[in-house]
């Protein structure tokens, strides 16, 4: 098994830059959700079904044609050799595809192999940092504390720094579990979900430190769960009930920036009751707290649904309770 932590090193980053400098041509279509990941929802069809939560549209597309934006990783121009980050991601995805295949053959329950955990921390961590929503937050931080770089460069640089220095160490310290579902799961353009503790607000996006469970669907019938350190054990059964799967799918759809994805013949998202307004992203507000303390789609709902998978979520640890009280007081002000 390759050690994916090598992708965090300066040596491999330098190698990606060298590869890109030899062939700097921009392929224009840049994916922020990997094609190899979305292919896991093909189920014999060449296309996945997508649902535009904001505009209420549905369609079908091959993985190469969805979850992408033109020149998303370009710094200054379409042919800028700084596209090394896209090159780096593609190299990571080759390892990640094999890693996900290995998970397919593993039973439900706790993952105890530390090599697998460290590899997952790298892949899930980078996926959490490569999305349009994170780009928007990083742009807001750069506006608040400018480095002199152009916003695109600064946002990507911050994503890389956060991934290497903060996210991967945090993800590596969590406990990992595999859970299955008889009924299909969906995914979306923001596929790493942060779930809160029972008494935490549903109306604000959570930081890693205030997240009880991280969810990452790895296929239409498999869910990866990263539990916080205070969760010593997730109890059996490790197969979701149909009701639990429905709740997870609702959370995935509500968490998306704009698009949810599913198998071509399931039609799950159209049956979900999700607030359809645009999911808020950070602006250029000079108040950094407001710029990064983002609303969720539930922010306009009087009685949002409870957090899913409540049977595995303990009460809020006392130190986090103090943080949550402070945030709620600031929201009230």
Buried (B, 14 or more C-beta within 10 A) or exposed (E): EEEBBBBBEEEBBEBBBEBBEEEBEBEEEBBBBBBBBBBBBBBEEEBBBBBBBBEEEBEEBBBEBBBBEEBBBBBEEEEBBBBBBBBBBBBBBEBBBBBBEEBEEEEBEBBEBEEBBBBBBBBBBBBBBBBBBBBBBBBBBBBBEEEEBEBBBBBBBBBBEBBBEEBBEBBBEBBBBBBBBEBBBBBBBBBBBBBBBEEBBBBBBBEBEBBBBBBBBBBBBBBBBBBBEBBEEBEEEBEBEEEBBBBBBBBBBBBBBBBBBBBBEBEBBEEBEBBEEEBBBBEEBEEBEEBBBBBBBBBEBEEBEEBBBEEBBEEBBEEBBEBBEEBBEEEEE
